[in-house]
Amino acid sequence: MWHQWIEQIQQGDTRALARAISLAENETAGLIEALAKTSIPQKPVIGITGPPGAGKSTLTDALIGALIQNGKSVAVICVDPSSPFHQGAVLGDRIRMSEWYTHPNVYIRSLATRGALGGLHPRILEITDLVKCFTADWILIETVGVGQSEVEVAGLADRTVVVLVPEAGDEIQTMKAGLLEIADLFVVNKSDRPDADRFRSHLERMMQEDRSHGSITPIINAIATEKKGIEEILTHLNELLRAPSQLHRNRMLLLEKAKHLLREQWLRKLDGGKMKESLDRAMQSPLFNLYAWVKDYAD
């Protein structure tokens, strides 16, 4: 079944892609085995993240327009908060991108985080590889937000854009380590607001203090609602994609992907019924210890 879906996706069938993503979300068996036998093309995957309210959706919308003008086709994966009632994407309508939904060279799909801690969907690796099989030239992944533990997008994307706003000064201090590690490009959106220059200087000082990248991460001022700075962002992304890859970083990211897939494979093999029976029996003992039970069960 999966091989047929993938063949149709490779031919540019958007309905097949939509259906395959839904099956992947519902953990339909056989996807990993099918992907293992598929030659997955290398395509630029750009992660777009940042704190809530930074204008990530507006910036993504503007980037879609710039890529279309340059003759490229685009697939966009928007990872949204989950509804507590049906686990679907709360912001699934994506009003700001509505003009692209019927465009023949744009595919947009909203996913719910479904409780994933990293701001991404738990099946995001498999879904992204399905989208890579599609005919789109670029893949944009917009995440819920970013924080100390919400930096998974860096393990998925070829390059990561962190979108900030001038009012985020205090927030940056709490996210400092994660931001500096994952950002390949900073975008100061809404840069027509007061204190934008001071905020940029503050960000530059932070990067001067932290040389973990070995070089200063580019910062671009933008006003996404007016499409200002968008071409500059696209130019920088093209330069970053052409730059020699950081072999050590790429290996570390690949290791994280492998660990994620192995963890998922292991979890699928667990029998929930047997686990419950074993836990129920263990809890009968007055000396029950959860850590000891987990260790014994894993062994």
C-alpha positions in Angstrom: 0.0 0.0 0.0 2.7 2.5 1.0 4.7 1.9 -2.1 1.7 2.9 -4.2 1.2 6.1 -2.2 4.8 7.0 -2.5 4.8 6.4 -6.3 1.8 8.7 -6.7 3.5 11.3 -4.5 6.6 11.2 -6.7 4.4 12.0 -9.7 3.1 15.2 -8.0 -0.3 13.9 -6.8 -1.2 16.3 -3.9 -4.2 14.1 -2.9 -1.9 11.1 -2.5 0.5 13.2 -0.4 -2.4 14.5 1.8 -3.7 11.0 2.3 -0.2 9.6 3.1 0.4 12.2 5.7 -2.9 11.4 7.4 -1.9 7.7 7.4 1.5 8.6 8.9 -0.2 10.7 11.6 -2.4 7.8 12.5 0.7 5.5 12.7 -0.5 3.2 9.9 1.9 0.2 9.8 4.5 -0.2 7.0 5.7 3.4 6.5 9.2 2.9 7.9 9.7 -0.3 5.8 8.5 1.6 2.6 10.8 4.6 3.2 13.7 2.2 3.8 13.3 1.0 0.2 12.7 4.5 -1.2 15.4 6.8 -2.7 14.6 10.0 -0.9 15.8 13.1 -2.8 17.8 15.8 -1.1 15.8 19.0 -1.0 16.3 22.2 1.1 14.4 22.0 4.3 14.1 25.3 6.1 12.9 25.4 9.7 11.1 28.6 10.8 10.8 29.0 14.6 10.6 31.6 17.3 8.5 32.8 20.2 4.7 33.1 19.8 3.6 36.4 18.2 6.9 36.9 16.3 5.2 36.8 13.0 6.3 33.3 11.8 3.2 32.7 9.7 3.4 36.1 8.1 7.1 35.6 7.3 6.4 32.1 5.9 3.7 33.6 3.7 6.1 36.2 2.4 8.8 33.6 1.7 6.3 31.5 -0.2 5.6 34.5 -2.4 9.3 35.2 -3.0 10.0 31.6 -3.9 7.1 31.4 -6.3 8.3 34.6 -8.0 11.7 32.9 -8.4 10.0 30.0 -10.2 10.2 27.5 -7.3 7.5 25.2 -6.0 7.0 25.0 -2.2 5.7 22.6 0.3 4.9 24.0 3.8 4.4 22.0 7.0 2.8 24.1 9.8 3.0 22.5 13.2 0.3 24.0 15.4 -0.8 23.5 19.0 -3.1 20.6 19.6 -6.8 21.0 20.5 -7.4 19.5 23.9 -10.6 18.0 22.6 -9.8 16.3 19.3 -6.0 16.5 19.1 -6.2 18.4 15.7 -4.4 21.6 14.8 -5.9 24.6 16.6 -4.6 27.0 13.9 -5.2 24.7 11.0 -7.0 27.3 9.0 -3.8 29.3 8.5 -5.7 32.4 7.4 -2.4 34.4 6.7 -1.5 31.8 4.0 -5.0 31.5 2.5 -4.0 33.0 -0.9 -1.7 30.1 -1.5 -4.0 27.2 -0.9 -5.2 26.9 -4.5 -1.9 27.8 -6.1 -0.6 24.9 -8.2 3.0 25.3 -7.0 2.2 25.4 -3.3 1.3 22.6 -0.9 0.4 23.5 2.7 -0.4 21.1 5.5 -1.1 21.8 9.2 -0.1 19.2 11.8 -0.9 19.2 15.5 1.9 18.7 18.0 -0.2 16.1 19.8 1.6 16.8 23.0 5.1 16.5 21.6 7.5 18.5 23.8 9.8 19.7 21.1 7.2 21.9 19.3 7.0 19.3 16.4 4.7 16.5 15.4 5.9 13.0 16.7 5.9 11.7 13.1 7.6 14.8 11.7 10.7 12.9 10.4 8.6 10.4 8.4 6.2 13.1 7.1 9.1 15.3 6.0 10.6 12.4 4.0 7.2 11.8 2.4 7.1 15.5 1.4 10.7 15.2 0.0 9.4 12.6 -2.4 6.9 15.2 -3.7 7.7 17.5 -6.6 8.2 20.6 -4.5 11.6 22.4 -4.8 11.7 23.8 -1.2 10.2 22.6 2.1 9.4 25.1 4.8 8.6 23.9 8.4 7.0 26.4 10.7 6.9 25.3 14.4 4.7 26.2 17.3 7.4 28.2 19.2 10.9 27.9 20.6 12.3 27.5 24.1 15.0 25.7 26.0 13.5 22.3 25.2 11.8 23.2 22.0 14.7 23.1 19.5 13.9 19.8 17.7 13.5 21.7 14.4 17.3 22.1 14.2 17.6 18.3 14.0 15.2 18.2 11.1 16.0 21.2 9.0 19.0 21.9 6.8 18.9 25.5 8.0 17.0 27.1 10.8 15.5 30.7 10.8 14.8 32.1 14.2 12.2 34.9 14.1 12.2 37.5 16.9 10.5 40.8 17.6 12.0 43.9 19.4 9.8 43.2 22.5 11.4 39.8 23.0 14.5 41.1 24.9 13.6 39.4 28.3 12.5 36.3 26.5 15.8 35.9 24.8 17.6 35.7 28.1 15.6 32.6 29.0 16.1 31.0 25.6 19.7 32.1 25.1 21.5 28.8 24.9 18.9 27.1 22.6 18.6 30.1 20.3 22.3 30.5 19.8 22.8 26.9 19.1 20.1 26.3 16.6 19.9 29.6 14.6 21.5 29.7 11.2 19.8 33.0 10.5 18.1 35.5 12.8 15.2 37.6 11.5 14.2 40.7 13.6 10.6 41.0 12.4 8.4 44.1 12.9 11.7 46.1 12.8 9.8 49.3 12.4 8.8 49.2 16.0 10.5 51.2 18.7 13.7 49.8 20.2 14.4 47.6 17.1 17.9 48.9 16.8 18.6 48.4 20.5 17.3 44.9 20.4 19.5 44.0 17.4 22.5 45.4 19.2 21.6 43.3 22.2 21.4 40.2 20.0 24.8 40.9 18.4 26.4 41.3 21.9 25.0 37.9 22.9 26.5 36.3 19.9 29.8 37.9 20.5 29.9 36.4 23.9 29.0 32.9 22.6 31.3 31.7 19.8 29.9 28.2 19.7 29.2 28.5 15.9 32.7 29.8 15.2 31.2 32.7 13.3 28.6 35.3 13.8 25.0 34.3 12.8 23.6 36.8 10.2 20.8 39.1 11.5 18.2 40.5 9.0 15.7 43.3 9.8 12.3 42.6 8.2 8.7 43.8 8.2 7.0 40.7 6.9 3.6 42.4 6.5 5.1 44.8 4.0 7.4 42.1 2.4 10.5 44.1 3.5 13.6 42.1 4.0 12.2 39.0 2.4 14.5 38.9 -0.7 17.5 39.5 1.6 16.4 36.5 3.8 16.1 34.3 0.7 19.5 35.4 -0.6 21.1 34.5 2.8 19.3 31.1 2.8 20.6 30.3 -0.7 24.1 31.2 0.5 23.8 29.1 3.6 22.6 26.2 1.6 25.5 26.5 -0.8 28.1 26.8 2.0 30.1 23.7 2.8 28.2 21.7 5.3 29.4 21.4 8.9 30.3 17.7 8.9 30.3 17.4 12.7 27.0 19.2 13.1 25.4 17.2 10.3 26.5 13.9 11.9 25.2 15.0 15.3 21.8 15.9 13.7 21.7 12.6 11.8 22.5 10.8 15.1 19.5 12.6 16.8 17.3 11.5 13.9 18.5 7.9 14.2 17.9 7.9 18.0 14.4 9.3 17.4 13.5 6.5 14.9 15.0 3.8 17.1 13.0 5.1 20.1 9.8 5.0 18.0 10.6 1.5 16.8 11.2 0.3 20.4 8.0 1.9 21.6 5.9 0.2 18.9 7.2 -3.2 20.0 5.9 -2.7 23.5 2.7 -4.5 24.4 0.6 -2.1 26.4 -1.6 -4.8 27.9 1.4 -6.8 29.2 3.0 -3.6 30.5 -0.2 -2.9 32.5 -0.4 -6.4 33.9 3.2 -6.3 35.0 2.8 -2.9 36.6 -0.4 -4.0 38.4 1.4 -7.0 39.8 4.4 -4.9 40.9 2.2 -2.4 42.6 0.8 -5.0 44.9 4.2 -5.0 46.8 4.6 -2.4 49.6 8.2 -2.0 48.4 7.1 -1.0 44.8 9.5 1.4 43.1 8.7 2.7 39.7 12.3 3.1 38.7 13.2 -0.4 39.7 10.1 -1.7 37.7 11.1 0.2 34.6 14.7 -1.1 34.8 13.5 -4.7 35.3 10.9 -4.5 32.5 13.4 -3.0 30.1 15.9 -5.8 30.9 
